[in-house]
Amino acid sequence: MNILLVLIPVTALVVIVGVALFFWAVNHQQFDDLDTPRILPLLDEPSPGTAAAPPEHRTDTP
């Protein structure tokens, strides 16, 4: 029965942290665009905002 004295506050703390993280995510626009991320791998060319990787330079050639 004494374990309830520990589990109830711990559970309340976990719920409070979860609610705080949810409201943080909402305030930082984490849920604004839910459709675009799932189609990004299907796109053929990169979006204009991303830069291509620089070419590799080999240093072991004479």
Chimera marker file (.cmm) of the C-alpha trace (Angstrom):
<marker_set name="trace">
<marker id="1" x="0.000" y="0.000" z="0.000" r="1" g="1" b="0" radius="0.5"/>
<marker id="2" x="2.959" y="2.324" z="0.594" r="1" g="1" b="0" radius="0.5"/>
<marker id="3" x="3.963" y="2.006" z="-3.049" r="1" g="1" b="0" radius="0.5"/>
<marker id="4" x="0.871" y="4.047" z="-3.974" r="1" g="1" b="0" radius="0.5"/>
<marker id="5" x="2.340" y="6.964" z="-2.070" r="1" g="1" b="0" radius="0.5"/>
<marker id="6" x="5.232" y="6.884" z="-4.538" r="1" g="1" b="0" radius="0.5"/>
<marker id="7" x="3.444" y="5.871" z="-7.743" r="1" g="1" b="0" radius="0.5"/>
<marker id="8" x="0.697" y="8.502" z="-7.650" r="1" g="1" b="0" radius="0.5"/>
<marker id="9" x="3.068" y="11.519" z="-7.500" r="1" g="1" b="0" radius="0.5"/>
<marker id="10" x="5.407" y="9.943" z="-10.059" r="1" g="1" b="0" radius="0.5"/>
<marker id="11" x="2.488" y="9.369" z="-12.433" r="1" g="1" b="0" radius="0.5"/>
<marker id="12" x="1.250" y="12.916" z="-11.890" r="1" g="1" b="0" radius="0.5"/>
<marker id="13" x="4.743" y="14.218" z="-12.664" r="1" g="1" b="0" radius="0.5"/>
<marker id="14" x="4.926" y="12.170" z="-15.890" r="1" g="1" b="0" radius="0.5"/>
<marker id="15" x="1.512" y="13.495" z="-16.980" r="1" g="1" b="0" radius="0.5"/>
<marker id="16" x="2.528" y="17.087" z="-16.232" r="1" g="1" b="0" radius="0.5"/>
<marker id="17" x="5.765" y="16.692" z="-18.217" r="1" g="1" b="0" radius="0.5"/>
<marker id="18" x="3.860" y="15.135" z="-21.133" r="1" g="1" b="0" radius="0.5"/>
<marker id="19" x="1.317" y="17.953" z="-21.214" r="1" g="1" b="0" radius="0.5"/>
<marker id="20" x="4.090" y="20.552" z="-21.000" r="1" g="1" b="0" radius="0.5"/>
<marker id="21" x="5.950" y="18.918" z="-23.911" r="1" g="1" b="0" radius="0.5"/>
<marker id="22" x="2.755" y="18.818" z="-25.961" r="1" g="1" b="0" radius="0.5"/>
<marker id="23" x="2.103" y="22.528" z="-25.455" r="1" g="1" b="0" radius="0.5"/>
<marker id="24" x="5.771" y="23.300" z="-26.212" r="1" g="1" b="0" radius="0.5"/>
<marker id="25" x="5.462" y="21.417" z="-29.505" r="1" g="1" b="0" radius="0.5"/>
<marker id="26" x="2.261" y="23.252" z="-30.405" r="1" g="1" b="0" radius="0.5"/>
<marker id="27" x="3.826" y="26.641" z="-29.625" r="1" g="1" b="0" radius="0.5"/>
<marker id="28" x="6.880" y="25.836" z="-31.772" r="1" g="1" b="0" radius="0.5"/>
<marker id="29" x="4.776" y="24.879" z="-34.840" r="1" g="1" b="0" radius="0.5"/>
<marker id="30" x="5.669" y="21.192" z="-34.761" r="1" g="1" b="0" radius="0.5"/>
<marker id="31" x="2.180" y="20.207" z="-35.925" r="1" g="1" b="0" radius="0.5"/>
<marker id="32" x="1.641" y="22.820" z="-38.660" r="1" g="1" b="0" radius="0.5"/>
<marker id="33" x="2.514" y="20.728" z="-41.735" r="1" g="1" b="0" radius="0.5"/>
<marker id="34" x="1.710" y="17.053" z="-41.321" r="1" g="1" b="0" radius="0.5"/>
<marker id="35" x="1.413" y="16.173" z="-45.039" r="1" g="1" b="0" radius="0.5"/>
<marker id="36" x="4.690" y="17.319" z="-46.600" r="1" g="1" b="0" radius="0.5"/>
<marker id="37" x="7.195" y="15.190" z="-44.609" r="1" g="1" b="0" radius="0.5"/>
<marker id="38" x="5.652" y="11.921" z="-45.748" r="1" g="1" b="0" radius="0.5"/>
<marker id="39" x="5.900" y="12.824" z="-49.455" r="1" g="1" b="0" radius="0.5"/>
<marker id="40" x="9.436" y="14.288" z="-49.374" r="1" g="1" b="0" radius="0.5"/>
<marker id="41" x="11.147" y="10.922" z="-50.110" r="1" g="1" b="0" radius="0.5"/>
<marker id="42" x="8.969" y="10.533" z="-53.217" r="1" g="1" b="0" radius="0.5"/>
<marker id="43" x="10.064" y="13.810" z="-54.818" r="1" g="1" b="0" radius="0.5"/>
<marker id="44" x="12.534" y="13.513" z="-57.716" r="1" g="1" b="0" radius="0.5"/>
<marker id="45" x="14.532" y="16.704" z="-57.290" r="1" g="1" b="0" radius="0.5"/>
<marker id="46" x="15.562" y="18.488" z="-54.106" r="1" g="1" b="0" radius="0.5"/>
<marker id="47" x="13.652" y="21.555" z="-53.076" r="1" g="1" b="0" radius="0.5"/>
<marker id="48" x="15.212" y="24.927" z="-54.044" r="1" g="1" b="0" radius="0.5"/>
<marker id="49" x="16.112" y="25.706" z="-50.419" r="1" g="1" b="0" radius="0.5"/>
<marker id="50" x="18.503" y="22.772" z="-50.065" r="1" g="1" b="0" radius="0.5"/>
<marker id="51" x="22.054" y="22.825" z="-51.383" r="1" g="1" b="0" radius="0.5"/>
<marker id="52" x="23.663" y="19.882" z="-53.113" r="1" g="1" b="0" radius="0.5"/>
<marker id="53" x="26.512" y="18.109" z="-51.373" r="1" g="1" b="0" radius="0.5"/>
<marker id="54" x="29.941" y="19.365" z="-52.445" r="1" g="1" b="0" radius="0.5"/>
<marker id="55" x="31.978" y="17.010" z="-54.620" r="1" g="1" b="0" radius="0.5"/>
<marker id="56" x="34.486" y="14.828" z="-52.883" r="1" g="1" b="0" radius="0.5"/>
<marker id="57" x="38.135" y="15.805" z="-53.252" r="1" g="1" b="0" radius="0.5"/>
<marker id="58" x="40.613" y="12.993" z="-53.368" r="1" g="1" b="0" radius="0.5"/>
<marker id="59" x="43.994" y="13.718" z="-51.870" r="1" g="1" b="0" radius="0.5"/>
<marker id="60" x="45.650" y="10.378" z="-52.631" r="1" g="1" b="0" radius="0.5"/>
<marker id="61" x="46.003" y="10.889" z="-56.422" r="1" g="1" b="0" radius="0.5"/>
<marker id="62" x="49.384" y="11.968" z="-57.793" r="1" g="1" b="0" radius="0.5"/>
<link id1="1" id2="2" r="1" g="1" b="0" radius="0.2"/>
<link id1="2" id2="3" r="1" g="1" b="0" radius="0.2"/>
<link id1="3" id2="4" r="1" g="1" b="0" radius="0.2"/>
<link id1="4" id2="5" r="1" g="1" b="0" radius="0.2"/>
<link id1="5" id2="6" r="1" g="1" b="0" radius="0.2"/>
<link id1="6" id2="7" r="1" g="1" b="0" radius="0.2"/>
<link id1="7" id2="8" r="1" g="1" b="0" radius="0.2"/>
<link id1="8" id2="9" r="1" g="1" b="0" radius="0.2"/>
<link id1="9" id2="10" r="1" g="1" b="0" radius="0.2"/>
<link id1="10" id2="11" r="1" g="1" b="0" radius="0.2"/>
<link id1="11" id2="12" r="1" g="1" b="0" radius="0.2"/>
<link id1="12" id2="13" r="1" g="1" b="0" radius="0.2"/>
<link id1="13" id2="14" r="1" g="1" b="0" radius="0.2"/>
<link id1="14" id2="15" r="1" g="1" b="0" radius="0.2"/>
<link id1="15" id2="16" r="1" g="1" b="0" radius="0.2"/>
<link id1="16" id2="17" r="1" g="1" b="0" radius="0.2"/>
<link id1="17" id2="18" r="1" g="1" b="0" radius="0.2"/>
<link id1="18" id2="19" r="1" g="1" b="0" radius="0.2"/>
<link id1="19" id2="20" r="1" g="1" b="0" radius="0.2"/>
<link id1="20" id2="21" r="1" g="1" b="0" radius="0.2"/>
<link id1="21" id2="22" r="1" g="1" b="0" radius="0.2"/>
<link id1="22" id2="23" r="1" g="1" b="0" radius="0.2"/>
<link id1="23" id2="24" r="1" g="1" b="0" radius="0.2"/>
<link id1="24" id2="25" r="1" g="1" b="0" radius="0.2"/>
<link id1="25" id2="26" r="1" g="1" b="0" radius="0.2"/>
<link id1="26" id2="27" r="1" g="1" b="0" radius="0.2"/>
<link id1="27" id2="28" r="1" g="1" b="0" radius="0.2"/>
<link id1="28" id2="29" r="1" g="1" b="0" radius="0.2"/>
<link id1="29" id2="30" r="1" g="1" b="0" radius="0.2"/>
<link id1="30" id2="31" r="1" g="1" b="0" radius="0.2"/>
<link id1="31" id2="32" r="1" g="1" b="0" radius="0.2"/>
<link id1="32" id2="33" r="1" g="1" b="0" radius="0.2"/>
<link id1="33" id2="34" r="1" g="1" b="0" radius="0.2"/>
<link id1="34" id2="35" r="1" g="1" b="0" radius="0.2"/>
<link id1="35" id2="36" r="1" g="1" b="0" radius="0.2"/>
<link id1="36" id2="37" r="1" g="1" b="0" radius="0.2"/>
<link id1="37" id2="38" r="1" g="1" b="0" radius="0.2"/>
<link id1="38" id2="39" r="1" g="1" b="0" radius="0.2"/>
<link id1="39" id2="40" r="1" g="1" b="0" radius="0.2"/>
<link id1="40" id2="41" r="1" g="1" b="0" radius="0.2"/>
<link id1="41" id2="42" r="1" g="1" b="0" radius="0.2"/>
<link id1="42" id2="43" r="1" g="1" b="0" radius="0.2"/>
<link id1="43" id2="44" r="1" g="1" b="0" radius="0.2"/>
<link id1="44" id2="45" r="1" g="1" b="0" radius="0.2"/>
<link id1="45" id2="46" r="1" g="1" b="0" radius="0.2"/>
<link id1="46" id2="47" r="1" g="1" b="0" radius="0.2"/>
<link id1="47" id2="48" r="1" g="1" b="0" radius="0.2"/>
<link id1="48" id2="49" r="1" g="1" b="0" radius="0.2"/>
<link id1="49" id2="50" r="1" g="1" b="0" radius="0.2"/>
<link id1="50" id2="51" r="1" g="1" b="0" radius="0.2"/>
<link id1="51" id2="52" r="1" g="1" b="0" radius="0.2"/>
<link id1="52" id2="53" r="1" g="1" b="0" radius="0.2"/>
<link id1="53" id2="54" r="1" g="1" b="0" radius="0.2"/>
<link id1="54" id2="55" r="1" g="1" b="0" radius="0.2"/>
<link id1="55" id2="56" r="1" g="1" b="0" radius="0.2"/>
<link id1="56" id2="57" r="1" g="1" b="0" radius="0.2"/>
<link id1="57" id2="58" r="1" g="1" b="0" radius="0.2"/>
<link id1="58" id2="59" r="1" g="1" b="0" radius="0.2"/>
<link id1="59" id2="60" r="1" g="1" b="0" radius="0.2"/>
<link id1="60" id2="61" r="1" g="1" b="0" radius="0.2"/>
<link id1="61" id2="62" r="1" g="1" b="0" radius="0.2"/>
</marker_set>
